[in-house]
């Protein structure tokens, strides 16, 4: 099984491509959020929560260990 994400939507023309400058800096996800806020907001929200929790736990673990 291969995950293709939004490839079919892009190639069929259902969703327009992000501008080249947004693609170049890796912000295509932001463009899609503006195009489809209802669809993307919940998914992106939980991704950000997971990311920040992981960073917090990693930093907490890193700095709680003794240096000796």
PDB file as gemmi writes it, atoms N, CA and C in Angstrom:
CRYST1    1.000    1.000    1.000  90.00  90.00  90.00 P 1                      
ATOM      1  N   UNK A   1       0.844  -1.173   0.000  1.00  0.00           N  
ATOM      2  CA  UNK A   1       0.000   0.000   0.000  1.00  0.00           C  
ATOM      3  C   UNK A   1       0.893   1.240   0.000  1.00  0.00           C  
ATOM      4  N   UNK A   2       0.560   2.196  -0.837  1.00  0.00           N  
ATOM      5  CA  UNK A   2       1.365   3.399  -0.957  1.00  0.00           C  
ATOM      6  C   UNK A   2       0.493   4.599  -0.622  1.00  0.00           C  
ATOM      7  N   UNK A   3       0.979   5.454   0.263  1.00  0.00           N  
ATOM      8  CA  UNK A   3       0.256   6.681   0.593  1.00  0.00           C  
ATOM      9  C   UNK A   3       0.584   7.767  -0.412  1.00  0.00           C  
ATOM     10  N   UNK A   4      -0.417   8.304  -1.050  1.00  0.00           N  
ATOM     11  CA  UNK A   4      -0.175   9.328  -2.056  1.00  0.00           C  
ATOM     12  C   UNK A   4      -0.629  10.709  -1.601  1.00  0.00           C  
ATOM     13  N   UNK A   5      -1.266  10.786  -0.432  1.00  0.00           N  
ATOM     14  CA  UNK A   5      -1.685  12.084   0.083  1.00  0.00           C  
ATOM     15  C   UNK A   5      -2.618  12.801  -0.868  1.00  0.00           C  
ATOM     16  N   UNK A   6      -2.272  14.010  -1.201  1.00  0.00           N  
ATOM     17  CA  UNK A   6      -3.120  14.846  -2.046  1.00  0.00           C  
ATOM     18  C   UNK A   6      -2.710  14.807  -3.518  1.00  0.00           C  
ATOM     19  N   UNK A   7      -1.883  13.841  -3.888  1.00  0.00           N  
ATOM     20  CA  UNK A   7      -1.383  13.792  -5.266  1.00  0.00           C  
ATOM     21  C   UNK A   7      -2.505  13.739  -6.290  1.00  0.00           C  
ATOM     22  N   UNK A   8      -3.529  12.937  -6.019  1.00  0.00           N  
ATOM     23  CA  UNK A   8      -4.633  12.839  -6.973  1.00  0.00           C  
ATOM     24  C   UNK A   8      -5.382  14.163  -7.086  1.00  0.00           C  
ATOM     25  N   UNK A   9      -5.563  14.845  -5.973  1.00  0.00           N  
ATOM     26  CA  UNK A   9      -6.248  16.144  -6.004  1.00  0.00           C  
ATOM     27  C   UNK A   9      -5.457  17.169  -6.802  1.00  0.00           C  
ATOM     28  N   UNK A  10      -4.146  17.181  -6.619  1.00  0.00           N  
ATOM     29  CA  UNK A  10      -3.312  18.134  -7.357  1.00  0.00           C  
ATOM     30  C   UNK A  10      -3.304  17.847  -8.853  1.00  0.00           C  
ATOM     31  N   UNK A  11      -3.076  16.604  -9.206  1.00  0.00           N  
ATOM     32  CA  UNK A  11      -2.949  16.266 -10.625  1.00  0.00           C  
ATOM     33  C   UNK A  11      -4.280  16.306 -11.372  1.00  0.00           C  
ATOM     34  N   UNK A  12      -5.375  16.159 -10.657  1.00  0.00           N  
ATOM     35  CA  UNK A  12      -6.674  16.275 -11.315  1.00  0.00           C  
ATOM     36  C   UNK A  12      -7.120  17.732 -11.431  1.00  0.00           C  
ATOM     37  N   UNK A  13      -6.452  18.612 -10.705  1.00  0.00           N  
ATOM     38  CA  UNK A  13      -6.812  20.031 -10.764  1.00  0.00           C  
ATOM     39  C   UNK A  13      -7.850  20.432  -9.730  1.00  0.00           C  
ATOM     40  N   UNK A  14      -8.215  19.535  -8.824  1.00  0.00           N  
ATOM     41  CA  UNK A  14      -9.216  19.842  -7.797  1.00  0.00           C  
ATOM     42  C   UNK A  14      -8.677  20.857  -6.786  1.00  0.00           C  
ATOM     43  N   UNK A  15      -7.376  20.785  -6.510  1.00  0.00           N  
ATOM     44  CA  UNK A  15      -6.724  21.718  -5.581  1.00  0.00           C  
ATOM     45  C   UNK A  15      -5.565  22.370  -6.313  1.00  0.00           C  
ATOM     46  N   UNK A  16      -5.483  23.701  -6.299  1.00  0.00           N  
ATOM     47  CA  UNK A  16      -4.362  24.350  -6.987  1.00  0.00           C  
ATOM     48  C   UNK A  16      -3.055  24.178  -6.211  1.00  0.00           C  
ATOM     49  N   UNK A  17      -1.953  24.185  -6.939  1.00  0.00           N  
ATOM     50  CA  UNK A  17      -0.635  24.099  -6.317  1.00  0.00           C  
ATOM     51  C   UNK A  17      -0.338  25.409  -5.591  1.00  0.00           C  
ATOM     52  N   UNK A  18       0.437  25.333  -4.558  1.00  0.00           N  
ATOM     53  CA  UNK A  18       0.886  26.536  -3.847  1.00  0.00           C  
ATOM     54  C   UNK A  18       1.869  27.286  -4.749  1.00  0.00           C  
ATOM     55  N   UNK A  19       2.006  28.593  -4.528  1.00  0.00           N  
ATOM     56  CA  UNK A  19       3.009  29.339  -5.312  1.00  0.00           C  
ATOM     57  C   UNK A  19       4.409  28.746  -5.123  1.00  0.00           C  
ATOM     58  N   UNK A  20       5.232  28.900  -6.129  1.00  0.00           N  
ATOM     59  CA  UNK A  20       6.571  28.304  -6.107  1.00  0.00           C  
ATOM     60  C   UNK A  20       7.383  28.758  -4.901  1.00  0.00           C  
ATOM     61  N   UNK A  21       7.254  30.027  -4.517  1.00  0.00           N  
ATOM     62  CA  UNK A  21       8.050  30.518  -3.392  1.00  0.00           C  
ATOM     63  C   UNK A  21       7.625  29.857  -2.081  1.00  0.00           C  
ATOM     64  N   UNK A  22       6.341  29.535  -1.957  1.00  0.00           N  
ATOM     65  CA  UNK A  22       5.880  28.831  -0.751  1.00  0.00           C  
ATOM     66  C   UNK A  22       6.372  27.384  -0.760  1.00  0.00           C  
ATOM     67  N   UNK A  23       6.395  26.768  -1.911  1.00  0.00           N  
ATOM     68  CA  UNK A  23       6.910  25.409  -2.014  1.00  0.00           C  
ATOM     69  C   UNK A  23       8.396  25.379  -1.671  1.00  0.00           C  
ATOM     70  N   UNK A  24       9.124  26.403  -2.129  1.00  0.00           N  
ATOM     71  CA  UNK A  24      10.570  26.443  -1.924  1.00  0.00           C  
ATOM     72  C   UNK A  24      10.948  26.564  -0.448  1.00  0.00           C  
ATOM     73  N   UNK A  25      10.119  27.240   0.351  1.00  0.00           N  
ATOM     74  CA  UNK A  25      10.452  27.407   1.767  1.00  0.00           C  
ATOM     75  C   UNK A  25       9.720  26.405   2.655  1.00  0.00           C  
ATOM     76  N   UNK A  26       9.013  25.453   2.040  1.00  0.00           N  
ATOM     77  CA  UNK A  26       8.368  24.390   2.797  1.00  0.00           C  
ATOM     78  C   UNK A  26       7.102  24.806   3.521  1.00  0.00           C  
ATOM     79  N   UNK A  27       6.395  25.805   2.995  1.00  0.00           N  
ATOM     80  CA  UNK A  27       5.188  26.298   3.652  1.00  0.00           C  
ATOM     81  C   UNK A  27       3.921  25.985   2.864  1.00  0.00           C  
ATOM     82  N   UNK A  28       3.961  24.945   2.066  1.00  0.00           N  
ATOM     83  CA  UNK A  28       2.789  24.572   1.285  1.00  0.00           C  
ATOM     84  C   UNK A  28       1.624  24.184   2.202  1.00  0.00           C  
ATOM     85  N   UNK A  29       1.932  23.634   3.372  1.00  0.00           N  
ATOM     86  CA  UNK A  29       0.895  23.275   4.333  1.00  0.00           C  
ATOM     87  C   UNK A  29       0.093  24.503   4.753  1.00  0.00           C  
ATOM     88  N   UNK A  30       0.743  25.668   4.867  1.00  0.00           N  
ATOM     89  CA  UNK A  30       0.054  26.896   5.244  1.00  0.00           C  
ATOM     90  C   UNK A  30      -0.902  27.337   4.139  1.00  0.00           C  
ATOM     91  N   UNK A  31      -0.482  27.206   2.913  1.00  0.00           N  
ATOM     92  CA  UNK A  31      -1.342  27.524   1.762  1.00  0.00           C  
ATOM     93  C   UNK A  31      -2.583  26.638   1.768  1.00  0.00           C  
ATOM     94  N   UNK A  32      -2.383  25.343   2.035  1.00  0.00           N  
ATOM     95  CA  UNK A  32      -3.523  24.422   2.076  1.00  0.00           C  
ATOM     96  C   UNK A  32      -4.441  24.727   3.248  1.00  0.00           C  
ATOM     97  N   UNK A  33      -3.881  25.205   4.360  1.00  0.00           N  
ATOM     98  CA  UNK A  33      -4.700  25.587   5.507  1.00  0.00           C  
ATOM     99  C   UNK A  33      -5.599  26.762   5.148  1.00  0.00           C  
ATOM    100  N   UNK A  34      -5.087  27.725   4.400  1.00  0.00           N  
ATOM    101  CA  UNK A  34      -5.913  28.854   3.978  1.00  0.00           C  
ATOM    102  C   UNK A  34      -6.973  28.443   2.965  1.00  0.00           C  
ATOM    103  N   UNK A  35      -6.646  27.468   2.107  1.00  0.00           N  
ATOM    104  CA  UNK A  35      -7.617  27.017   1.109  1.00  0.00           C  
ATOM    105  C   UNK A  35      -8.735  26.173   1.720  1.00  0.00           C  
ATOM    106  N   UNK A  36      -8.390  25.321   2.673  1.00  0.00           N  
ATOM    107  CA  UNK A  36      -9.355  24.382   3.247  1.00  0.00           C  
ATOM    108  C   UNK A  36      -9.283  24.422   4.780  1.00  0.00           C  
ATOM    109  N   UNK A  37      -9.685  25.535   5.401  1.00  0.00           N  
ATOM    110  CA  UNK A  37      -9.509  25.651   6.856  1.00  0.00           C  
ATOM    111  C   UNK A  37     -10.292  24.620   7.656  1.00  0.00           C  
ATOM    112  N   UNK A  38     -11.512  24.326   7.284  1.00  0.00           N  
ATOM    113  CA  UNK A  38     -12.307  23.354   8.047  1.00  0.00           C  
ATOM    114  C   UNK A  38     -11.702  21.961   7.989  1.00  0.00           C  
ATOM    115  N   UNK A  39     -11.212  21.587   6.844  1.00  0.00           N  
ATOM    116  CA  UNK A  39     -10.648  20.264   6.665  1.00  0.00           C  
ATOM    117  C   UNK A  39      -9.296  20.127   7.354  1.00  0.00           C  
ATOM    118  N   UNK A  40      -8.491  21.144   7.298  1.00  0.00           N  
ATOM    119  CA  UNK A  40      -7.103  21.057   7.764  1.00  0.00           C  
ATOM    120  C   UNK A  40      -6.894  21.459   9.223  1.00  0.00           C  
ATOM    121  N   UNK A  41      -7.722  22.325   9.767  1.00  0.00           N  
ATOM    122  CA  UNK A  41      -7.460  22.910  11.077  1.00  0.00           C  
ATOM    123  C   UNK A  41      -7.364  21.862  12.180  1.00  0.00           C  
ATOM    124  N   UNK A  42      -8.293  20.943  12.243  1.00  0.00           N  
ATOM    125  CA  UNK A  42      -8.262  19.931  13.303  1.00  0.00           C  
ATOM    126  C   UNK A  42      -7.024  19.049  13.177  1.00  0.00           C  
ATOM    127  N   UNK A  43      -6.725  18.619  11.964  1.00  0.00           N  
ATOM    128  CA  UNK A  43      -5.564  17.755  11.754  1.00  0.00           C  
ATOM    129  C   UNK A  43      -4.273  18.485  12.110  1.00  0.00           C  
ATOM    130  N   UNK A  44      -4.114  19.711  11.664  1.00  0.00           N  
ATOM    131  CA  UNK A  44      -2.898  20.465  11.947  1.00  0.00           C  
ATOM    132  C   UNK A  44      -2.810  20.831  13.417  1.00  0.00           C  
ATOM    133  N   UNK A  45      -3.946  21.101  14.055  1.00  0.00           N  
ATOM    134  CA  UNK A  45      -3.950  21.440  15.469  1.00  0.00           C  
ATOM    135  C   UNK A  45      -3.355  20.302  16.288  1.00  0.00           C  
ATOM    136  N   UNK A  46      -3.823  19.083  16.059  1.00  0.00           N  
ATOM    137  CA  UNK A  46      -3.313  17.951  16.824  1.00  0.00           C  
ATOM    138  C   UNK A  46      -1.866  17.636  16.489  1.00  0.00           C  
ATOM    139  N   UNK A  47      -1.449  17.909  15.271  1.00  0.00           N  
ATOM    140  CA  UNK A  47      -0.040  17.712  14.915  1.00  0.00           C  
ATOM    141  C   UNK A  47       0.845  18.683  15.690  1.00  0.00           C  
ATOM    142  N   UNK A  48       0.398  19.946  15.802  1.00  0.00           N  
ATOM    143  CA  UNK A  48       1.173  20.927  16.555  1.00  0.00           C  
ATOM    144  C   UNK A  48       1.206  20.589  18.041  1.00  0.00           C  
ATOM    145  N   UNK A  49       0.084  20.133  18.587  1.00  0.00           N  
ATOM    146  CA  UNK A  49       0.052  19.732  19.991  1.00  0.00           C  
ATOM    147  C   UNK A  49       1.057  18.604  20.229  1.00  0.00           C  
ATOM    148  N   UNK A  50       1.049  17.600  19.373  1.00  0.00           N  
ATOM    149  CA  UNK A  50       1.983  16.492  19.499  1.00  0.00           C  
ATOM    150  C   UNK A  50       3.429  16.983  19.408  1.00  0.00           C  
ATOM    151  N   UNK A  51       3.711  17.858  18.444  1.00  0.00           N  
ATOM    152  CA  UNK A  51       5.069  18.355  18.256  1.00  0.00           C  
ATOM    153  C   UNK A  51       5.550  19.109  19.495  1.00  0.00           C  
ATOM    154  N   UNK A  52       4.724  20.027  20.021  1.00  0.00           N  
ATOM    155  CA  UNK A  52       5.141  20.811  21.180  1.00  0.00           C  
ATOM    156  C   UNK A  52       5.268  19.955  22.434  1.00  0.00           C  
ATOM    157  N   UNK A  53       4.405  18.974  22.607  1.00  0.00           N  
ATOM    158  CA  UNK A  53       4.539  18.063  23.744  1.00  0.00           C  
ATOM    159  C   UNK A  53       5.820  17.249  23.637  1.00  0.00           C  
ATOM    160  N   UNK A  54       6.151  16.806  22.451  1.00  0.00           N  
ATOM    161  CA  UNK A  54       7.367  16.027  22.260  1.00  0.00           C  
ATOM    162  C   UNK A  54       8.607  16.864  22.539  1.00  0.00           C  
ATOM    163  N   UNK A  55       8.609  18.104  22.063  1.00  0.00           N  
ATOM    164  CA  UNK A  55       9.744  18.999  22.322  1.00  0.00           C  
ATOM    165  C   UNK A  55       9.873  19.266  23.813  1.00  0.00           C  
ATOM    166  N   UNK A  56       8.753  19.540  24.482  1.00  0.00           N  
ATOM    167  CA  UNK A  56       8.760  19.812  25.913  1.00  0.00           C  
ATOM    168  C   UNK A  56       9.294  18.619  26.700  1.00  0.00           C  
ATOM    169  N   UNK A  57       8.792  17.425  26.380  1.00  0.00           N  
ATOM    170  CA  UNK A  57       9.243  16.229  27.095  1.00  0.00           C  
ATOM    171  C   UNK A  57      10.718  15.947  26.818  1.00  0.00           C  
ATOM    172  N   UNK A  58      11.158  16.167  25.598  1.00  0.00           N  
ATOM    173  CA  UNK A  58      12.572  15.954  25.267  1.00  0.00           C  
ATOM    174  C   UNK A  58      13.475  16.920  26.012  1.00  0.00           C  
ATOM    175  N   UNK A  59      13.085  18.190  26.057  1.00  0.00           N  
ATOM    176  CA  UNK A  59      13.887  19.177  26.786  1.00  0.00           C  
ATOM    177  C   UNK A  59      13.875  18.905  28.281  1.00  0.00           C  
ATOM    178  N   UNK A  60      12.727  18.532  28.792  1.00  0.00           N  
ATOM    179  CA  UNK A  60      12.609  18.221  30.214  1.00  0.00           C  
ATOM    180  C   UNK A  60      13.505  17.039  30.564  1.00  0.00           C  
ATOM    181  N   UNK A  61      13.493  16.001  29.731  1.00  0.00           N  
ATOM    182  CA  UNK A  61      14.338  14.836  29.960  1.00  0.00           C  
ATOM    183  C   UNK A  61      15.811  15.212  29.853  1.00  0.00           C  
ATOM    184  N   UNK A  62      16.143  16.017  28.845  1.00  0.00           N  
ATOM    185  CA  UNK A  62      17.550  16.394  28.601  1.00  0.00           C  
ATOM    186  C   UNK A  62      18.123  17.197  29.756  1.00  0.00           C  
ATOM    187  N   UNK A  63      17.365  18.144  30.264  1.00  0.00           N  
ATOM    188  CA  UNK A  63      17.888  19.028  31.298  1.00  0.00           C  
ATOM    189  C   UNK A  63      17.667  18.489  32.711  1.00  0.00           C  
ATOM    190  N   UNK A  64      16.917  17.432  32.868  1.00  0.00           N  
ATOM    191  CA  UNK A  64      16.721  16.858  34.189  1.00  0.00           C  
ATOM    192  C   UNK A  64      17.807  15.842  34.518  1.00  0.00           C  
ATOM    193  N   UNK A  65      18.530  15.373  33.527  1.00  0.00           N  
ATOM    194  CA  UNK A  65      19.612  14.407  33.759  1.00  0.00           C  
ATOM    195  C   UNK A  65      20.816  15.105  34.367  1.00  0.00           C  
ATOM    196  N   UNK A  66      21.475  14.410  35.233  1.00  0.00           N  
ATOM    197  CA  UNK A  66      22.657  14.950  35.887  1.00  0.00           C  
ATOM    198  C   UNK A  66      23.803  15.039  34.876  1.00  0.00           C  
ATOM    199  N   UNK A  67      24.595  16.072  34.967  1.00  0.00           N  
ATOM    200  CA  UNK A  67      25.733  16.260  34.043  1.00  0.00           C  
ATOM    201  C   UNK A  67      26.937  15.402  34.432  1.00  0.00           C  
ATOM    202  N   UNK A  68      26.909  14.748  35.590  1.00  0.00           N  
ATOM    203  CA  UNK A  68      28.073  13.989  36.065  1.00  0.00           C  
ATOM    204  C   UNK A  68      27.935  12.524  35.772  1.00  0.00           C  
TER     205      UNK A  68                                                      
END                                                                             
